[in-house]
Amino acid sequence: MYRYSLGMYEKALPDAMPLDEKMRIARESGFDHLEFCVDLNEERAARLDWPDEEREKWRAASVRMGMPFTTFSLSLLRKTPLGLLDREKNEEAFRVLDAGCALASDLGSRVMLVNGYDVYGEPSTEETRERYFENLEIAAGICAYHGVIMAIENAEMPFCSKVSDAVAFCRRVPSPFIRVYGDIGNETNAFDGDTDRAVEDLLLGKGYVTSMHLKDSLPGEYRFRDYGKGHVDFDRCIDAARKMGVRLFTAEIFCDESRDYVRYAHDVAAFLKERLDR
């Protein structure tokens, strides 16, 4: 029997929706966990400063509602990625990472996603890449202290567009707390829709990939392609994940308030579970 947990990305639902309502919809739509987000949204970024009472409230709610925050997306780090050459911004990145790990630990999250960027919105250079690896050593220590896995996601930038890129980072900075969060939409785009090459690269993540984002994509389109309408071969990518021993998945859905987003979440869960259950 292939046991797995399929999560719903929190941003599948409107930003203004209360967190407990998101949890309820995720459960009723057929998901097993909710991927909690701390990002550039002001209210979600402020979660890093939640007092103990607020943390206890949501940890208890996750247990009561049967909707754990198994994975945690710290995309706020996009604001101060680890490759920036400004030392003050590096210190801010460490502060965000430390606070993110503490919150993840308090909420019961075990895997914390960090986007695979050395810099964002500016040119990647040899200097920014070297600074990234220098700072990744420090990040590994922060994560080890909290006992939280930092999983580097293959993203849309050449610096880390493939699972094999993130695996190379893990080998360069060896730590049980630095792993890989695979993204099959980004992976397929990295190989221009060539499924054979994408799957071959995914399999290089065996022993490193803790969890996986399931989404569709097209060249240059990374976030809003409907499931089954892009060039991702879900059957083959999920089969590769199974062979690697991956059991944690998240449907990376982005909310489109112009349609019935609750129905869409339900449909995506059914689409993915049909393939995961084969």
ZADO-1210 file (C-alpha; in nm, 4 decimals, padded with zeros to 6 digits):
<atoms>
<atom x="00.0000" y="00.0000" z="00.0000" code="MET" pos="1"/>
<atom x="00.1354" y="00.3431" z="-00.0965" code="TYR" pos="2"/>
<atom x="00.0540" y="00.5769" z="00.1911" code="ARG" pos="3"/>
<atom x="00.0940" y="00.9481" z="00.1198" code="TYR" pos="4"/>
<atom x="-00.0219" y="01.2868" z="00.2446" code="SER" pos="5"/>
<atom x="-00.1563" y="01.5373" z="-00.0072" code="LEU" pos="6"/>
<atom x="-00.1568" y="01.8972" z="00.1093" code="GLY" pos="7"/>
<atom x="-00.3254" y="02.2099" z="-00.0174" code="MET" pos="8"/>
<atom x="-00.1176" y="02.5249" z="-00.0614" code="TYR" pos="9"/>
<atom x="-00.2661" y="02.7929" z="00.1632" code="GLU" pos="10"/>
<atom x="-00.2690" y="03.0446" z="-00.1240" code="LYS" pos="11"/>
<atom x="-00.5269" y="02.8301" z="-00.3052" code="ALA" pos="12"/>
<atom x="-00.7820" y="03.0387" z="-00.1142" code="LEU" pos="13"/>
<atom x="-00.8273" y="03.4175" z="-00.0762" code="PRO" pos="14"/>
<atom x="-00.5766" y="03.6039" z="00.1395" code="ASP" pos="15"/>
<atom x="-00.8564" y="03.7577" z="00.3466" code="ALA" pos="16"/>
<atom x="-01.0088" y="03.4193" z="00.4388" code="MET" pos="17"/>
<atom x="-00.9508" y="03.3214" z="00.8050" code="PRO" pos="18"/>
<atom x="-00.6975" y="03.0452" z="00.8547" code="LEU" pos="19"/>
<atom x="-00.9446" y="02.8094" z="01.0218" code="ASP" pos="20"/>
<atom x="-01.1815" y="02.8461" z="00.7254" code="GLU" pos="21"/>
<atom x="-00.8962" y="02.7528" z="00.4924" code="LYS" pos="22"/>
<atom x="-00.8301" y="02.4472" z="00.7057" code="MET" pos="23"/>
<atom x="-01.1962" y="02.3442" z="00.6937" code="ARG" pos="24"/>
<atom x="-01.2157" y="02.3814" z="00.3139" code="ILE" pos="25"/>
<atom x="-00.8912" y="02.1891" z="00.2681" code="ALA" pos="26"/>
<atom x="-01.0246" y="01.8993" z="00.4735" code="ARG" pos="27"/>
<atom x="-01.3657" y="01.8977" z="00.3024" code="GLU" pos="28"/>
<atom x="-01.1975" y="01.9149" z="-00.0403" code="SER" pos="29"/>
<atom x="-01.0081" y="01.5930" z="00.0285" code="GLY" pos="30"/>
<atom x="-00.6657" y="01.7188" z="00.1349" code="PHE" pos="31"/>
<atom x="-00.4651" y="01.5743" z="00.4234" code="ASP" pos="32"/>
<atom x="-00.2626" y="01.8764" z="00.5346" code="HIS" pos="33"/>
<atom x="-00.2329" y="02.2489" z="00.4711" code="LEU" pos="34"/>
<atom x="00.0943" y="02.4040" z="00.3551" code="GLU" pos="35"/>
<atom x="00.1293" y="02.7043" z="00.5863" code="PHE" pos="36"/>
<atom x="00.2768" y="03.0185" z="00.4268" code="CYS" pos="37"/>
<atom x="00.4907" y="03.3055" z="00.5496" code="VAL" pos="38"/>
<atom x="00.5571" y="03.5292" z="00.2515" code="ASP" pos="39"/>
<atom x="00.5590" y="03.8889" z="00.1288" code="LEU" pos="40"/>
<atom x="00.1932" y="03.9338" z="00.2211" code="ASN" pos="41"/>
<atom x="00.2035" y="04.1687" z="00.5206" code="GLU" pos="42"/>
<atom x="-00.0328" y="03.9684" z="00.7408" code="GLU" pos="43"/>
<atom x="00.1355" y="03.6361" z="00.6691" code="ARG" pos="44"/>
<atom x="00.4821" y="03.7861" z="00.7243" code="ALA" pos="45"/>
<atom x="00.3630" y="03.9095" z="01.0663" code="ALA" pos="46"/>
<atom x="00.3052" y="03.5481" z="01.1703" code="ARG" pos="47"/>
<atom x="00.6740" y="03.5264" z="01.2549" code="LEU" pos="48"/>
<atom x="00.5983" y="03.7543" z="01.5505" code="ASP" pos="49"/>
<atom x="00.2989" y="03.5603" z="01.6812" code="TRP" pos="50"/>
<atom x="00.3016" y="03.5368" z="02.0621" code="PRO" pos="51"/>
<atom x="00.2999" y="03.1975" z="02.2312" code="ASP" pos="52"/>
<atom x="-00.0772" y="03.2094" z="02.2800" code="GLU" pos="53"/>
<atom x="-00.1403" y="03.2498" z="01.9072" code="GLU" pos="54"/>
<atom x="00.0954" y="02.9644" z="01.8230" code="ARG" pos="55"/>
<atom x="-00.0724" y="02.7380" z="02.0765" code="GLU" pos="56"/>
<atom x="-00.4153" y="02.8326" z="01.9392" code="LYS" pos="57"/>
<atom x="-00.3325" y="02.7286" z="01.5829" code="TRP" pos="58"/>
<atom x="-00.1401" y="02.4165" z="01.6819" code="ARG" pos="59"/>
<atom x="-00.4456" y="02.3079" z="01.8828" code="ALA" pos="60"/>
<atom x="-00.6757" y="02.3966" z="01.5925" code="ALA" pos="61"/>
<atom x="-00.4709" y="02.1853" z="01.3532" code="SER" pos="62"/>
<atom x="-00.5093" y="01.8848" z="01.5851" code="VAL" pos="63"/>
<atom x="-00.8789" y="01.9464" z="01.6522" code="ARG" pos="64"/>
<atom x="-00.9603" y="01.9871" z="01.2823" code="MET" pos="65"/>
<atom x="-00.7367" y="01.7033" z="01.1673" code="GLY" pos="66"/>
<atom x="-00.5523" y="01.9386" z="00.9341" code="MET" pos="67"/>
<atom x="-00.1812" y="01.9502" z="01.0270" code="PRO" pos="68"/>
<atom x="00.0623" y="02.2108" z="00.8974" code="PHE" pos="69"/>
<atom x="00.3013" y="01.9356" z="00.7894" code="THR" pos="70"/>
<atom x="00.4895" y="02.1561" z="00.5430" code="THR" pos="71"/>
<atom x="00.5690" y="02.5263" z="00.5772" code="PHE" pos="72"/>
<atom x="00.6558" y="02.7662" z="00.2932" code="SER" pos="73"/>
<atom x="00.8975" y="03.0426" z="00.3960" code="LEU" pos="74"/>
<atom x="00.8876" y="03.2326" z="00.0682" code="SER" pos="75"/>
<atom x="00.9343" y="03.5568" z="00.2650" code="LEU" pos="76"/>
<atom x="01.3047" y="03.4766" z="00.2275" code="LEU" pos="77"/>
<atom x="01.2676" y="03.5841" z="-00.1362" code="ARG" pos="78"/>
<atom x="01.2953" y="03.9399" z="00.0012" code="LYS" pos="79"/>
<atom x="01.6466" y="03.8723" z="00.1379" code="THR" pos="80"/>
<atom x="01.7799" y="03.5604" z="-00.0373" code="PRO" pos="81"/>
<atom x="02.0996" y="03.4051" z="00.0898" code="LEU" pos="82"/>
<atom x="02.3183" y="03.5195" z="-00.1991" code="GLY" pos="83"/>
<atom x="02.2868" y="03.8945" z="-00.1424" code="LEU" pos="84"/>
<atom x="02.6232" y="04.0641" z="-00.0975" code="LEU" pos="85"/>
<atom x="02.4930" y="04.3125" z="00.1613" code="ASP" pos="86"/>
<atom x="02.5927" y="04.1704" z="00.5015" code="ARG" pos="87"/>
<atom x="02.3100" y="04.3515" z="00.6805" code="GLU" pos="88"/>
<atom x="02.0597" y="04.1829" z="00.4508" code="LYS" pos="89"/>
<atom x="02.2299" y="03.8506" z="00.5200" code="ASN" pos="90"/>
<atom x="02.1710" y="03.9057" z="00.8917" code="GLU" pos="91"/>
<atom x="01.8056" y="03.9829" z="00.8190" code="GLU" pos="92"/>
<atom x="01.7812" y="03.6589" z="00.6225" code="ALA" pos="93"/>
<atom x="01.9195" y="03.4654" z="00.9193" code="PHE" pos="94"/>
<atom x="01.6702" y="03.6374" z="01.1490" code="ARG" pos="95"/>
<atom x="01.3812" y="03.5422" z="00.9194" code="VAL" pos="96"/>
<atom x="01.5072" y="03.1862" z="00.8905" code="LEU" pos="97"/>
<atom x="01.5516" y="03.1540" z="01.2668" code="ASP" pos="98"/>
<atom x="01.2024" y="03.2931" z="01.3332" code="ALA" pos="99"/>
<atom x="01.0574" y="03.0722" z="01.0609" code="GLY" pos="100"/>
<atom x="01.2125" y="02.7599" z="01.2119" code="CYS" pos="101"/>
<atom x="01.0838" y="02.8516" z="01.5572" code="ALA" pos="102"/>
<atom x="00.7299" y="02.9038" z="01.4238" code="LEU" pos="103"/>
<atom x="00.7433" y="02.5841" z="01.2188" code="ALA" pos="104"/>
<atom x="00.8525" y="02.3907" z="01.5264" code="SER" pos="105"/>
<atom x="00.5739" y="02.5419" z="01.7383" code="ASP" pos="106"/>
<atom x="00.3100" y="02.4586" z="01.4765" code="LEU" pos="107"/>
<atom x="00.4312" y="02.1032" z="01.4240" code="GLY" pos="108"/>
<atom x="00.5675" y="02.1625" z="01.0732" code="SER" pos="109"/>
<atom x="00.8560" y="01.9332" z="00.9842" code="ARG" pos="110"/>
<atom x="00.9625" y="02.0501" z="00.6398" code="VAL" pos="111"/>
<atom x="01.0174" y="02.4183" z="00.5610" code="MET" pos="112"/>
<atom x="01.0369" y="02.5158" z="00.1941" code="LEU" pos="113"/>
<atom x="01.2831" y="02.7843" z="00.0861" code="VAL" pos="114"/>
<atom x="01.2927" y="02.8920" z="-00.2802" code="ASN" pos="115"/>
<atom x="01.6158" y="02.8117" z="-00.4634" code="GLY" pos="116"/>
<atom x="01.7346" y="03.1679" z="-00.5276" code="TYR" pos="117"/>
<atom x="02.0767" y="03.3180" z="-00.4670" code="ASP" pos="118"/>
<atom x="01.9278" y="03.6582" z="-00.5570" code="VAL" pos="119"/>
<atom x="01.5870" y="03.7668" z="-00.6792" code="TYR" pos="120"/>
<atom x="01.5193" y="04.0507" z="-00.9214" code="GLY" pos="121"/>
<atom x="01.8880" y="04.1181" z="-00.9878" code="GLU" pos="122"/>
<atom x="02.1662" y="03.9396" z="-01.1788" code="PRO" pos="123"/>
<atom x="02.3102" y="03.6178" z="-01.0401" code="SER" pos="124"/>
<atom x="02.6911" y="03.6301" z="-01.0451" code="THR" pos="125"/>
<atom x="02.9822" y="03.4178" z="-00.9297" code="GLU" pos="126"/>
<atom x="02.9995" y="03.6377" z="-00.6176" code="GLU" pos="127"/>
<atom x="02.6296" y="03.5955" z="-00.5308" code="THR" pos="128"/>
<atom x="02.6549" y="03.2195" z="-00.5817" code="ARG" pos="129"/>
<atom x="02.9562" y="03.1948" z="-00.3522" code="GLU" pos="130"/>
<atom x="02.7846" y="03.4105" z="-00.0906" code="ARG" pos="131"/>
<atom x="02.4832" y="03.1798" z="-00.1107" code="TYR" pos="132"/>
<atom x="02.6904" y="02.8738" z="-00.0223" code="PHE" pos="133"/>
<atom x="02.8720" y="03.0601" z="00.2516" code="GLU" pos="134"/>
<atom x="02.5380" y="03.1590" z="00.4052" code="ASN" pos="135"/>
<atom x="02.3833" y="02.8166" z="00.3456" code="LEU" pos="136"/>
<atom x="02.6362" y="02.6787" z="00.5960" code="GLU" pos="137"/>
<atom x="02.4997" y="02.9210" z="00.8569" code="ILE" pos="138"/>
<atom x="02.1409" y="02.8392" z="00.7576" code="ALA" pos="139"/>
<atom x="02.2132" y="02.4696" z="00.8122" code="ALA" pos="140"/>
<atom x="02.3204" y="02.5446" z="01.1679" code="GLY" pos="141"/>
<atom x="02.0049" y="02.7457" z="01.2369" code="ILE" pos="142"/>
<atom x="01.7860" y="02.4626" z="01.1092" code="CYS" pos="143"/>
<atom x="01.9850" y="02.2007" z="01.3032" code="ALA" pos="144"/>
<atom x="01.9343" y="02.3997" z="01.6247" code="TYR" pos="145"/>
<atom x="01.5559" y="02.3963" z="01.5773" code="HIS" pos="146"/>
<atom x="01.5419" y="02.0437" z="01.4349" code="GLY" pos="147"/>
<atom x="01.3537" y="02.1669" z="01.1256" code="VAL" pos="148"/>
<atom x="01.4401" y="02.0526" z="00.7728" code="ILE" pos="149"/>
<atom x="01.5024" y="02.3340" z="00.5244" code="MET" pos="150"/>
<atom x="01.4051" y="02.1989" z="00.1830" code="ALA" pos="151"/>
<atom x="01.5344" y="02.3924" z="-00.1190" code="ILE" pos="152"/>
<atom x="01.2793" y="02.4139" z="-00.3987" code="GLU" pos="153"/>
<atom x="01.3888" y="02.4021" z="-00.7610" code="ASN" pos="154"/>
<atom x="01.2505" y="02.7338" z="-00.8847" code="ALA" pos="155"/>
<atom x="01.2186" y="02.9311" z="-01.2088" code="GLU" pos="156"/>
<atom x="01.5705" y="03.0797" z="-01.2053" code="MET" pos="157"/>
<atom x="01.8712" y="02.9103" z="-01.3746" code="PRO" pos="158"/>
<atom x="02.0557" y="02.9080" z="-01.0419" code="PHE" pos="159"/>
<atom x="01.8332" y="02.6240" z="-00.9180" code="CYS" pos="160"/>
<atom x="01.5778" y="02.5265" z="-01.1801" code="SER" pos="161"/>
<atom x="01.6233" y="02.1496" z="-01.1515" code="LYS" pos="162"/>
<atom x="01.6116" y="01.8970" z="-00.8696" code="VAL" pos="163"/>
<atom x="01.9711" y="01.7999" z="-00.9555" code="SER" pos="164"/>
<atom x="02.0779" y="02.1611" z="-00.8882" code="ASP" pos="165"/>
<atom x="01.9316" y="02.1489" z="-00.5371" code="ALA" pos="166"/>
<atom x="02.0900" y="01.8082" z="-00.4789" code="VAL" pos="167"/>
<atom x="02.4290" y="01.9580" z="-00.5710" code="ALA" pos="168"/>
<atom x="02.3720" y="02.2265" z="-00.3044" code="PHE" pos="169"/>
<atom x="02.3042" y="01.9555" z="-00.0438" code="CYS" pos="170"/>
<atom x="02.6281" y="01.7837" z="-00.1386" code="ARG" pos="171"/>
<atom x="02.8243" y="02.1060" z="-00.1195" code="ARG" pos="172"/>
<atom x="02.6854" y="02.1877" z="00.2272" code="VAL" pos="173"/>
<atom x="02.6314" y="01.8418" z="00.3793" code="PRO" pos="174"/>
<atom x="02.3679" y="01.8500" z="00.6537" code="SER" pos="175"/>
<atom x="02.0703" y="01.6285" z="00.7389" code="PRO" pos="176"/>
<atom x="01.8748" y="01.9531" z="00.7760" code="PHE" pos="177"/>
<atom x="01.9314" y="02.0744" z="00.4192" code="ILE" pos="178"/>
<atom x="01.7227" y="01.8756" z="00.1725" code="ARG" pos="179"/>
<atom x="01.5201" y="01.9246" z="-00.1474" code="VAL" pos="180"/>
<atom x="01.1573" y="02.0206" z="-00.2100" code="TYR" pos="181"/>
<atom x="01.0856" y="01.9080" z="-00.5656" code="GLY" pos="182"/>
<atom x="00.8489" y="02.0954" z="-00.7964" code="ASP" pos="183"/>
<atom x="00.7356" y="01.8985" z="-01.1020" code="ILE" pos="184"/>
<atom x="00.6003" y="02.2047" z="-01.2838" code="GLY" pos="185"/>
<atom x="00.9303" y="02.3889" z="-01.2539" code="ASN" pos="186"/>
<atom x="01.1207" y="02.0688" z="-01.3344" code="GLU" pos="187"/>
<atom x="00.9277" y="02.0128" z="-01.6576" code="THR" pos="188"/>
<atom x="00.9833" y="02.3751" z="-01.7595" code="ASN" pos="189"/>
<atom x="01.3574" y="02.3402" z="-01.6934" code="ALA" pos="190"/>
<atom x="01.3627" y="02.0756" z="-01.9682" code="PHE" pos="191"/>
<atom x="01.1241" y="02.2576" z="-02.2058" code="ASP" pos="192"/>
<atom x="00.8542" y="01.9953" z="-02.1625" code="GLY" pos="193"/>
<atom x="01.0807" y="01.6967" z="-02.2281" code="ASP" pos="194"/>
<atom x="00.9306" y="01.4455" z="-01.9842" code="THR" pos="195"/>
<atom x="01.2038" y="01.1850" z="-02.0301" code="ASP" pos="196"/>
<atom x="01.4740" y="01.4282" z="-01.9222" code="ARG" pos="197"/>
<atom x="01.2604" y="01.5766" z="-01.6448" code="ALA" pos="198"/>
<atom x="01.1891" y="01.2355" z="-01.4929" code="VAL" pos="199"/>
<atom x="01.5532" y="01.1314" z="-01.5264" code="GLU" pos="200"/>
<atom x="01.6531" y="01.4441" z="-01.3347" code="ASP" pos="201"/>
<atom x="01.3827" y="01.3946" z="-01.0694" code="LEU" pos="202"/>
<atom x="01.5196" y="01.0490" z="-00.9945" code="LEU" pos="203"/>
<atom x="01.8579" y="01.2026" z="-00.9129" code="LEU" pos="204"/>
<atom x="01.6867" y="01.3388" z="-00.6018" code="GLY" pos="205"/>
<atom x="01.6508" y="00.9980" z="-00.4389" code="LYS" pos="206"/>
<atom x="01.7625" y="01.0277" z="-00.0777" code="GLY" pos="207"/>
<atom x="01.7360" y="01.4079" z="-00.0874" code="TYR" pos="208"/>
<atom x="01.3769" y="01.4953" z="-00.1864" code="VAL" pos="209"/>
<atom x="01.1566" y="01.5195" z="00.1229" code="THR" pos="210"/>
<atom x="00.8399" y="01.6453" z="-00.0435" code="SER" pos="211"/>
<atom x="00.7038" y="01.7595" z="-00.3750" code="MET" pos="212"/>
<atom x="00.4877" y="02.0341" z="-00.5233" code="HIS" pos="213"/>
<atom x="00.2421" y="01.9024" z="-00.7795" code="LEU" pos="214"/>
<atom x="00.1373" y="02.1611" z="-01.0346" code="LYS" pos="215"/>
<atom x="00.1076" y="02.2048" z="-01.4104" code="ASP" pos="216"/>
<atom x="00.3081" y="02.4506" z="-01.6198" code="SER" pos="217"/>
<atom x="00.3976" y="02.5656" z="-01.9689" code="LEU" pos="218"/>
<atom x="00.7144" y="02.7397" z="-02.0956" code="PRO" pos="219"/>
<atom x="00.7393" y="03.0733" z="-01.9146" code="GLY" pos="220"/>
<atom x="00.4225" y="02.9970" z="-01.7157" code="GLU" pos="221"/>
<atom x="00.4916" y="02.8716" z="-01.3646" code="TYR" pos="222"/>
<atom x="00.1912" y="02.9432" z="-01.1456" code="ARG" pos="223"/>
<atom x="-00.1558" y="02.9625" z="-01.2962" code="PHE" pos="224"/>
<atom x="-00.1878" y="02.6774" z="-01.5476" code="ARG" pos="225"/>
<atom x="-00.4920" y="02.4569" z="-01.4741" code="ASP" pos="226"/>
<atom x="-00.4150" y="02.0949" z="-01.3888" code="TYR" pos="227"/>
<atom x="-00.4133" y="01.8754" z="-01.6968" code="GLY" pos="228"/>
<atom x="-00.3892" y="02.1796" z="-01.9283" code="LYS" pos="229"/>
<atom x="-00.0091" y="02.2096" z="-01.9380" code="GLY" pos="230"/>
<atom x="00.2820" y="01.9879" z="-02.0335" code="HIS" pos="231"/>
<atom x="00.3489" y="01.8094" z="-01.7028" code="VAL" pos="232"/>
<atom x="00.3138" y="01.4308" z="-01.7133" code="ASP" pos="233"/>
<atom x="00.1659" y="01.3758" z="-01.3678" code="PHE" pos="234"/>
<atom x="00.1584" y="00.9973" z="-01.3940" code="ASP" pos="235"/>
<atom x="00.5279" y="00.9646" z="-01.4732" code="ARG" pos="236"/>
<atom x="00.6395" y="01.2325" z="-01.2258" code="CYS" pos="237"/>
<atom x="00.4338" y="01.0790" z="-00.9444" code="ILE" pos="238"/>
<atom x="00.5714" y="00.7357" z="-01.0334" code="ASP" pos="239"/>
<atom x="00.9235" y="00.8802" z="-01.0058" code="ALA" pos="240"/>
<atom x="00.8342" y="01.0273" z="-00.6656" code="ALA" pos="241"/>
<atom x="00.7083" y="00.6879" z="-00.5512" code="ARG" pos="242"/>
<atom x="01.0331" y="00.5241" z="-00.6617" code="LYS" pos="243"/>
<atom x="01.2279" y="00.7834" z="-00.4613" code="MET" pos="244"/>
<atom x="01.0223" y="00.7143" z="-00.1493" code="GLY" pos="245"/>
<atom x="00.8482" y="01.0537" z="-00.1435" code="VAL" pos="246"/>
<atom x="00.5278" y="01.0543" z="00.0630" code="ARG" pos="247"/>
<atom x="00.4601" y="01.4246" z="00.1178" code="LEU" pos="248"/>
<atom x="00.2933" y="01.6163" z="-00.1662" code="PHE" pos="249"/>
<atom x="00.1298" y="01.9575" z="-00.1950" code="THR" pos="250"/>
<atom x="-00.0993" y="02.0834" z="-00.4689" code="ALA" pos="251"/>
<atom x="00.0476" y="02.4264" z="-00.5395" code="GLU" pos="252"/>
<atom x="-00.2741" y="02.6052" z="-00.6340" code="ILE" pos="253"/>
<atom x="-00.2945" y="02.9845" z="-00.6625" code="PHE" pos="254"/>
<atom x="-00.6321" y="03.1413" z="-00.5942" code="CYS" pos="255"/>
<atom x="-00.8307" y="03.2865" z="-00.8832" code="ASP" pos="256"/>
<atom x="-01.1243" y="03.4706" z="-00.7276" code="GLU" pos="257"/>
<atom x="-01.2946" y="03.5053" z="-01.0667" code="SER" pos="258"/>
<atom x="-01.4079" y="03.1427" z="-01.0425" code="ARG" pos="259"/>
<atom x="-01.5344" y="02.8966" z="-00.7807" code="ASP" pos="260"/>
<atom x="-01.2020" y="02.8407" z="-00.6054" code="TYR" pos="261"/>
<atom x="-01.3545" y="02.5957" z="-00.3531" code="VAL" pos="262"/>
<atom x="-01.4849" y="02.3726" z="-00.6314" code="ARG" pos="263"/>
<atom x="-01.1502" y="02.3997" z="-00.8085" code="TYR" pos="264"/>
<atom x="-00.9619" y="02.2876" z="-00.4944" code="ALA" pos="265"/>
<atom x="-01.1941" y="01.9882" z="-00.4704" code="HIS" pos="266"/>
<atom x="-01.1395" y="01.9039" z="-00.8382" code="ASP" pos="267"/>
<atom x="-00.7592" y="01.9295" z="-00.8036" code="VAL" pos="268"/>
<atom x="-00.7600" y="01.6969" z="-00.5013" code="ALA" pos="269"/>
<atom x="-00.9610" y="01.4418" z="-00.6999" code="ALA" pos="270"/>
<atom x="-00.7340" y="01.4806" z="-01.0057" code="PHE" pos="271"/>
<atom x="-00.4180" y="01.4204" z="-00.8029" code="LEU" pos="272"/>
<atom x="-00.5511" y="01.1464" z="-00.5749" code="LYS" pos="273"/>
<atom x="-00.6660" y="00.9475" z="-00.8755" code="GLU" pos="274"/>
<atom x="-00.3048" y="00.9429" z="-00.9926" code="ARG" pos="275"/>
<atom x="-00.1496" y="00.8945" z="-00.6491" code="LEU" pos="276"/>
<atom x="-00.3811" y="00.5990" z="-00.5801" code="ASP" pos="277"/>
<atom x="-00.2912" y="00.4085" z="-00.8970" code="ARG" pos="278"/>
</atoms>
